[in-house]
Amino acid sequence: MSNLTGIFLSVKNRRNAYIGSIGVLWILLLSGPGLHAQNPLGRFGNMGGGGSKGGAGDTLVHRKADTITLNFRYLDSSRLQKMDSSVHDFSRKVPEPPTWINLGNLGTPARNLVFSPRMLSGWDPGGHAYDLYTFKVEDTKFYNTTKPYTELGYLLGSKSEQIIDVQTTQNITPNWNASFEYRLINSVGAFQNENTNHNNYRFSSWYRSKSKRYQNFFILVASKLAAADNGGLQNPGDLDSLAYSNQATLPVRLGNNLARASSNPFSPVITTGTRYSTATLLMRQQYDLGTKDSIVTDTSVIPLFYPRVRLEHTLSYSTYSYRFTDQYISGIYSLDSTYYADKYNLRNWPTTDTFYRQDHWKDITNDFSIYQFPDSKNAQQFLKAGIALQLLQGVFDTVRADTPQIIETAHRIKDQNVFVHAEYRNKTRNQKWDIEAFGKLYLNGMNAGDYNGSISLRRYVSRQIGYLQVGFENTNRTPSFAFNRSSSFYYDTTKTNFSKENTTHLFASLEQPQHNLRLTGAYYLMSNYSYFTDFYKERQASTLFNLLQITLQKQFNLSRVWHWRTTTILQQTTGSSPVHVPLLVSTNQLGYDGSLGFPNLNVSFGTEIRYVSGYKADGYAPLTGHFFTQGDTTIRQHLPDIALYLHMRIRSFTAYVRMENLNAMAFSPNGFGWYHNNFVAPNYPSPGLLLKFGFFWGFIN
């Protein structure tokens, strides 16, 4: 029986039942249960090509005295995929991708160490520092299952870190599925005033008529994010000071001396920090015109339908709320007043008032599209064209930068966009060519003149060579609304007009599944790049600059059960660039993947190492909610980030046990401890040693 497809236990087989019971006892001692196929690169690389969102080749065939068939697809793809059941990849369960860093605590602002500019045209509210933790429409899975399926997960870590994850899906009828997902992230953190509390909700429904002509997709996603902001340490050298043997007492720049946050996830207290919330309600309806057909067997007639023309209507309603608050507390707020003056030039703010900024947006978009299928028996080949109307409304509760004690209450903006879009896709029937082309143009409104276009060609060459892919993207976009003077988070009065950004992206890749190898090259050419500098100042690059990336993803099989997985990225900018990136980012996993001789056990253990070369890392500005370019401080690791892990699965139970940031171990100058923290940004250290364990339990209802 394959370890890649779930672990089966027959109730008629006593020997397997005995082995399974021993395994369950073992995993319970380690603290838990869970579920889920192996991607050869997993956490350290996705071998899927093109726009694939789930590991190609992943499987889940889960049996418990009976069987379940569980497939899913995404909204903008008709390809059915299988659930992933790998255990070596922790980031599939927890939003901690290996090339991302946060500001010292799970749930704090996070960014990718690999340069990845926004390649979407049109209106953008800004505020992307918490994107890693939000549920998004494009990540929503639409399931089709023969039996109801539920997965429960709980993770507990040091520094009072907790994650609760609940997912359930079932087919109400054979052609109608409904799913629900909830995730809570709650963590106090290692330092003062960095506690986080994030709640995410997702509901989806996928209905197909019996005639196969009509489909209805419904999505409701919502995220409520709350995170305290401490502005970083007042003095990074305090990490080695005997006066602060407890890192939770280190002086910080915002919210210093506030009471330690409670670990209760249901009563979060954010005195100084950020509250972001997003919600989207989307309904897509499709009706197909085409040809009926059927397959006649000895016992039944299976109806078939081949579409030639598809009519599609998509209605979405979204809200976005971005808020920063620093509540006045007698004797505490006044300690932070110099921070506002020195970093944001807010020198007249009264020390007995609460600082408050908020942008709130509503977005209603109506989109009508038509598809044409040249080959009625190949649904993966189609030409699509559409037109959309977007209605926007912004409400800003802001404070004037020149006289901050005067509050301008709830001024509003109402605007609209009209845009057209076209798309061509073709996954050839011989499975050798995969072609994708897309274009969008804004004809009228707030973002008139914006556009983005892309084309990608992917070809299966041979078993020895694998897949080759080349692609091109170009985006012309209005900078995010945070660069607009109307935004509550606009503090800079020296820059008012921003031109449209233009980004060209060329890329190519070689994927060799036989050798678990993927090699990718990317080239970016940027003009009018908009960025923040010095906490609040907004600038736009006056000259062209470019950036080159080369990425190697490879699994080395040291033996049948010992593997080394690596993702290594080289990045280099040329020209007068405001972008600072590490030259080398390398994430590595060296470990064992096998069964230890037990047929019902899948275990993975070893070490993970992440190396980031020294560079002038971006700073973070709590009052704007943005990372900013700085050129004064170079961030270097004491040692690479090191973790030990033990992950295992028995049937539908998966357990994770991890020790992270072992690199923080120190013997001097203050004796043994965990105080040689690596820094991720100026004044923002990563935490010391973290212990984490958790379980995920999947079962058929």
TORMARTI-876353 format. One record per residue (C-alpha): residue in one letter; x, y, z. Coordinates in pm, whole numbers, padded with zeros to 5 digits, always signed. Example, Ala and Ser with C-alpha at 12.3 -4.5 7.8 and 13.67 -1.06 7.14 Angstrom:
TORMARTI-876353
A+01230-00450+00780S+01367-00106+00714
end
This chain:
TORMARTI-876353
M+00000+00000+00000S+00135+00337-00098N+00235+00593+00162L+00137+00857-00093T-00236+00788-00096G-00350+00764+00262I-00324+00468+00500F-00590+00202+00489L-00708-00020+00772S-00941-00313+00709V-01156-00410+01006K-01132-00772+00888N-00754-00774+00916R-00660-00824+01282R-00289-00790+01228N-00323-00448+01070A-00569-00345+01341Y-00315-00436+01608I-00041-00236+01436G-00279+00056+01392S-00368+00059+01761I+00002+00077+01856G+00046+00367+01613V-00253+00556+01753L-00117+00518+02106W+00222+00646+01988I+00077+00950+01817L-00145+01034+02114L+00159+01035+02339L+00309+01292+02105S-00022+01476+02128G-00236+01424+01838P-00416+01330+01523G-00453+01467+01152L-00472+01385+00777H-00338+01434+00426A-00004+01273-00053Q+00339+01361-00105N+00473+01637-00323P+00844+01565-00375L+00935+01925-00293G+00637+02004-00067R+00714+02296+00168F+01032+02365-00028G+00875+02393-00374N+00569+02316-00582M+00646+02100-00884G+00312+02196-01042G+00337+02406-01356G+00172+02720-01480G-00096+02855-01247S-00151+02529-01060K-00257+02594-00702G-00227+02249-00551G+00059+02004-00582A+00021+01817-00908G+00007+01447-00844D-00108+01482-00483T-00359+01217-00384L-00601+01130-00111V-00795+00806-00114H-00905+00777+00247R-01073+00461+00376K-01230+00376+00707A-01429+00058+00673D-01566+00225+00364T-01426+00459+00099I-01450+00823+00007T-01374+00997-00321L-01287+01362-00263N-01194+01603-00543F-01180+01980-00563R-01130+02262-00810Y-01076+02637-00795L-01308+02907-00923D-01108+02992-01235S-01000+02639-01319S-01203+02338-01427R-00928+02086-01345L-01018+01852-01061Q-00744+01788-00807K-00690+01553-00515M-00631+01649-00153D-00273+01673-00033S-00172+01421+00234S+00198+01496+00282V+00333+01524+00636H+00678+01677+00585D+00539+02016+00477F+00431+02217+00784S+00337+02527+00582R+00043+02341+00427K-00124+02357+00768V+00008+02684+00911P+00056+03012+00717E+00437+03016+00753P+00586+02976+00401P+00962+02915+00421T+01060+03222+00216W+00841+03460+00421I+00934+03644+00739N+00710+03803+01002L+00800+04067+01260G+00864+03825+01546N+00529+03659+01609L+00283+03455+01404G+00015+03695+01284T+00233+04008+01277P+00305+04188+00946A+00477+03955+00701R+00646+03977+00362N+00819+03755+00110L+01198+03758+00095V+01162+03677-00275F+01080+03988-00477S+00724+03959-00611P+00567+04291-00718R+00195+04333-00761M+00111+04238-01120L-00259+04332-01114S-00398+04648-01269G-00687+04853-01140W-00796+04976-00801D-00603+04853-00500P-00676+04978-00145G-00322+04901-00022G-00259+04755+00321H-00098+04424+00222A+00117+04362+00530Y-00135+04104+00658D-00222+03936+00328L-00059+03612+00442Y-00329+03562+00706T-00645+03641+00510F-00880+03400+00335K-00907+03488-00034V-01156+03414-00310E-00890+03270-00542D-00785+03015-00277T-01136+02880-00225K-01179+02512-00306F-01501+02372-00450Y-01535+02009-00351N-01714+01705-00482T-01727+01419-00234T-01910+01090-00206K-01940+01123+00174P-01932+01411+00424Y-01576+01487+00533T-01447+01694+00827E-01101+01791+00946L-01028+01932+01292G-00693+02082+01383Y-00534+02232+01692L-00180+02363+01733L-00022+02485+02055G+00314+02658+02082S+00528+02840+02332K+00458+03212+02381S+00090+03109+02408E+00055+03046+02036Q-00269+02873+01937I-00423+02778+01605I-00768+02625+01568D-00871+02497+01225V-01206+02346+01128Q-01301+02235+00775T-01605+02042+00664T-01759+01958+00328Q-02044+01742+00204N-02258+01689-00101I-02615+01785-00017T-02715+01613-00340P-02488+01437-00592N-02460+01763-00786W-02455+02018-00500N-02170+02057-00249A-02135+02295+00044S-01820+02361+00250F-01726+02559+00558E-01387+02654+00702Y-01283+02845+01014R-00934+02933+01136L-00821+03114+01450I-00463+03235+01504N-00389+03369+01850S-00044+03438+01995V+00090+03657+02275G+00445+03665+02135A+00789+03685+02291F+00808+04065+02324Q+00590+04342+02458N+00282+04451+02267E+00298+04211+01972N-00002+03989+02051T-00218+03881+01757N-00571+03749+01717H-00693+03658+01365N-01028+03503+01275N-01100+03371+00925Y-01425+03233+00785R-01508+03073+00452F-01831+02929+00312S-01862+02794-00041S-02123+02619-00251W-02098+02449-00590Y-02418+02349-00771R-02448+02179-01112S-02781+02106-01274K-02867+01750-01373S-02863+01854-01737K-02501+01977-01688R-02590+02307-01853Y-02602+02529-01543Q-02345+02588-01267N-02360+02814-00963F-02059+02905-00749F-02108+03088-00420I-01831+03217-00191L-01837+03406+00135V-01494+03480+00283A-01422+03707+00578S-01113+03785+00783K-01095+03986+01104L-00735+04055+01196A-00613+04223+01514A-00244+04274+01588A-00062+04491+01841D+00225+04703+01704N+00528+04771+01923G+00742+04959+01669G+01038+04734+01742L+01289+04738+02026Q+01411+05071+02159N+01763+04933+02175P+01851+04606+01995G+02156+04569+02220D+01923+04501+02514L+01893+04142+02394D+02236+04076+02553S+02172+04279+02867L+02156+04108+03208A+01891+04362+03305Y+01645+04193+03065S+01683+03821+03123N+01314+03797+03033Q+01275+03919+02675A+00911+04000+02741T+01030+04304+02942L+01254+04455+02674P+01158+04823+02611V+00971+04877+02285R+00878+05190+02094L+00497+05167+02106G+00286+05036+02392N+00583+05015+02626N+00497+04897+02979L+00147+04786+02881A+00019+04487+03075R+00107+04149+02923A-00169+04046+02680S-00404+03766+02776S-00377+03435+02593N-00757+03404+02581P-00837+03397+02207F-01195+03514+02266S-01114+03841+02444P-00824+04003+02257V-00703+04341+02380I-00530+04563+02124T-00445+04894+02290T-00185+05007+02038G-00209+04834+01706T-00390+04747+01386R-00731+04604+01307Y-00786+04496+00948S-01102+04331+00821T-01197+04213+00476A-01506+04034+00345T-01621+03922+00001L-01954+03782-00112L-01937+03638-00464M-02182+03451-00682R-02097+03322-01029Q-02357+03168-01261Q-02282+02985-01586Y-02514+02851-01852D-02386+02636-02140L-02516+02585-02490G-02395+02274-02667T-02459+01913-02757K-02615+01635-02552D-02477+01284-02557S-02481+00973-02341I-02303+00649-02261V-02524+00340-02249T-02416+00053-02025D-02587-00273-01936T-02748-00119-01629S-02771+00257-01685V-02751+00552-01918I-02487+00814-01828P-02580+01158-01966L-02304+01368-02120F-02295+01729-02233Y-02039+01902-02458P-02048+02285-02431R-01986+02509-02731V-02088+02846-02583R-02098+02950-02216L-02266+03259-02069E-02128+03373-01734H-02230+03638-01482T-02026+03720-01170L-02146+03951-00895S-01917+04035-00605Y-01948+04263-00305S-01637+04333-00097T-01553+04547+00203Y-01209+04649+00330S-01139+04823+00660Y-00790+04930+00769R-00749+05091+01110F-00460+05192+01336T-00531+05300+01694D-00309+05409+01981Q-00528+05454+02285Y-00421+05705+02545I-00343+05548+02881S-00234+05780+03157G+00138+05766+03212I+00200+05537+02915Y+00098+05712+02596S+00320+06013+02669L+00626+05786+02651D+00547+05727+02282S+00490+06090+02182T+00849+06133+02065Y+00801+05834+01831Y+00523+06017+01647A+00728+06334+01625D+01057+06177+01519K+00928+05911+01282Y+00615+06069+01132N+00665+06442+01187L+00347+06459+01399R+00471+06710+01652N+00150+06875+01774W-00038+06565+01877P-00192+06609+02224T-00058+06359+02477T-00401+06304+02631D-00590+06193+02320T-00621+05871+02122F-00447+05847+01784Y-00679+05697+01522R-00670+05643+01145Q-00904+05440+00923D-00980+05373+00557H-01301+05185+00476W-01394+05069+00126K-01688+04905-00049D-01651+04743-00390I-01941+04613-00602T-01842+04451-00932N-02071+04314-01204D-01899+04107-01472F-02055+03949-01780S-01848+03708-01992I-01897+03472-02283Y-01691+03161-02363Q-01645+02978-02689F-01514+02620-02697P-01351+02539-03035D-01336+02169-02947S-01654+02067-02770K-01486+01756-02624N-01199+01953-02469A-01327+02179-02191Q-00966+02287-02125Q-00963+02485-02452F-01169+02803-02466L-01173+03169-02562K-01334+03406-02311A-01427+03775-02341G-01604+03996-02088I-01690+04343-01964A-01733+04461-01605L-01859+04758-01408Q-01698+04828-01070L-01856+05070-00819L-01630+05202-00543Q-01699+05394-00225G-01437+05501+00028V-01501+05646+00373F-01208+05802+00560D-01202+05887+00929T-00874+06072+00932V-00674+06335+01111R-00508+06624+00934A-00129+06596+00933D-00072+06972+00964T-00304+07015+01265P-00349+06663+01404Q-00581+06769+01681I-00847+06852+01418I-01040+06547+01302E-01194+06546+00956T-01485+06311+01008A-01593+06068+00743H-01516+06236+00414R-01613+06013+00121I-01512+05918-00228K-01743+05762-00487D-01604+05644-00819Q-01628+05366-01072N-01434+05162-01326V-01533+05002-01654F-01296+04739-01785V-01287+04466-02050H-01095+04141-02035A-01015+03846-02260E-00858+03507-02201Y-00746+03205-02400R-00657+02866-02254N-00569+02540-02419K-00460+02223-02248T-00423+02008-02558R-00588+01669-02565N-00251+01497-02604Q-00148+01669-02276K+00169+01811-02434W+00088+02183-02470D-00055+02411-02204I-00125+02764-02327E-00261+03053-02121A-00311+03412-02234F-00492+03690-02050G-00554+04062-02093K-00744+04333-01906L-00792+04701-01999Y-00961+04977-01795L-01163+05193-02032N-01311+05448-01794G-01314+05560-01433M-01071+05594-01145N-00815+05364-01308A-00867+05449-01675G-00561+05347-01878D-00457+05066-01647Y-00396+04729-01810N-00226+04398-01758G-00152+04119-02002S+00024+03786-01987I+00101+03479-02193S+00249+03147-02090L+00348+02845-02304R+00423+02512-02139R+00535+02204-02334Y+00600+01846-02237V+00915+01753-02427S+01010+01403-02315R+01054+01187-02011Q+01424+01275-01998I+01379+01652-02039G+01040+01704-01874Y+00846+02029-01914L+00962+02361-02057Q+00775+02684-01992V+00823+03044-02108G+00609+03345-02029F+00567+03721-02044E+00370+03970-01834N+00328+04346-01852T+00129+04557-01609N+00047+04927-01618R-00124+05023-01293T-00224+05312-01074P-00029+05296-00747S-00220+05163-00448F-00460+05408-00284A-00220+05446+00009F-00027+05678-00228N-00336+05896-00272R-00362+06213-00062S-00721+06128+00031S-00613+05822+00226S-00612+05849+00604F-00266+05691+00596Y-00112+05959+00375Y+00129+06156+00598D+00369+06298+00340T+00282+06648+00216T+00584+06677-00014K+00463+06440-00287T+00118+06457-00440N+00122+06320-00796F+00217+05963-00878S+00243+05834-01233K+00131+05489-01335E+00371+05207-01253N+00483+04980-01536T+00631+04636-01474T+00754+04385-01730H+00812+04027-01620L+00984+03762-01834F+01016+03409-01702A+01118+03058-01808S+01135+02725-01628L+01250+02369-01670E+01061+02105-01469Q+01192+01750-01451P+00960+01536-01234Q+01177+01228-01291H+01460+01400-01101N+01240+01612-00871L+01390+01926-01022R+01259+02267-01117L+01481+02550-01240T+01326+02894-01294G+01457+03225-01421A+01273+03557-01392Y+01354+03908-01509Y+01170+04223-01394L+01192+04565-01558M+01035+04839-01344S+00946+05201-01411N+00772+05452-01181Y+00800+05204-00896S+00616+05347-00592Y+00751+05284-00245F+00771+05415+00111T+01089+05545+00266D+01171+05675+00614F+00845+05557+00780Y+00602+05790+00605K+00762+05951+00300E+00623+05832-00033R+00844+05823-00338Q+00845+05701-00698A+01154+05573-00878S+01259+05827-01141T+01460+05583-01352L+01423+05233-01487F+01574+04948-01291N+01567+04573-01327L+01595+04263-01113L+01706+03912-01203Q+01599+03597-01013I+01716+03239-01051T+01541+02971-00845L+01646+02609-00799Q+01402+02360-00644K+01540+02013-00606Q+01495+01696-00403F+01813+01493-00362N+01747+01129-00271L+02034+01040-00039S+01885+00694+00003R+01545+00533-00031V+01417+00710+00283W+01658+01000+00341H+01604+01316+00137W+01741+01667+00103R+01492+01921-00032T+01616+02265-00121T+01476+02586-00264T+01758+02831-00339I+01697+03176-00487L+01956+03418-00625Q+01840+03780-00668Q+02023+04083-00801T+01910+04435-00887T+02083+04662-01135G+02053+05031-01199S+01945+05286-00941S+01705+05062-00752P+01503+05147-00440V+01443+04774-00390H+01672+04591-00148V+01667+04212-00158P+01897+03945-00015L+02135+03809-00276L+02078+03452-00157V+01780+03288+00012S+01808+02914+00069T+01556+02695+00253N+01656+02335+00313Q+01499+02027+00466L+01718+01727+00543G+01536+01431+00686Y+01378+01088+00686D+01052+01004+00509G+00923+00652+00559S+00723+00412+00771L+00987+00277+01016G+00864-00069+00918F+00499-00008+01014P+00264-00030+00715N+00011+00210+00867L+00261+00477+00968N+00397+00766+00763V+00668+00957+00948S+00896+01246+00857F+01168+01384+01084G+01487+01584+01044T+01607+01942+01036E+01512+02257+00847I+01767+02531+00777R+01707+02872+00623Y+01994+03097+00519V+01943+03462+00420S+02244+03664+00310G+02299+04005+00468Y+02108+04295+00314K+01942+04625+00399A+01610+04477+00504D+01293+04685+00477G+01171+04856+00792Y+00810+04858+00906A+00589+05160+00981P+00294+05073+01210L+00107+05398+01142T+00095+05336+00765G+00085+04955+00775H+00360+04931+00512F+00713+04803+00483F+00952+05075+00370T+01290+05093+00202Q+01585+05191+00423G+01954+05216+00347D+02116+05256+00689T+02094+04918+00864T+02222+04587+00726I+02055+04278+00870R+02274+03967+00908Q+02198+03632+01067H+02407+03517+01366L+02346+03166+01236P+02100+03034+00976D+01749+02972+01114I+01747+02612+01239A+01452+02390+01334L+01403+02025+01425Y+01079+01853+01329L+00891+01527+01378H+00572+01484+01172M+00374+01165+01148R+00046+01029+01018I-00150+00718+01105R-00465+00673+00902S-00647+01004+00942F-00441+01138+01232T-00145+01368+01174A+00080+01507+01446Y+00342+01780+01429V+00619+01832+01687R+00870+02110+01621M+01157+02300+01785E+01226+02626+01599N+01495+02895+01625L+01758+02666+01775N+02007+02915+01631A+01921+03153+01918M+02118+02934+02162A+02392+03136+02336F+02659+03077+02602S+02795+03430+02628P+02801+03705+02739N+02535+03607+02995G+02571+03231+03016F+02344+02973+02856G+02017+03101+02711W+01818+03169+02396Y+01901+03535+02336H+02107+03538+02014N+01797+03619+01813N+01825+03678+01441F+01675+04006+01324V+01425+04017+01037A+01401+04398+01009P+01566+04692+01185N+01474+04671+01557Y+01257+04362+01498P+01413+04036+01626S+01272+03692+01566P+01177+03510+01888G+01407+03272+02071L+01340+02900+02101L+00985+02800+02005L+00825+02463+02081K+00518+02367+01880F+00299+02061+01866G-00038+01999+01713F-00269+01753+01547F-00511+01738+01256W-00784+01475+01248G-00979+01402+00934F-01280+01176+00940I-01580+01068+00740N-01900+01185+00907
end
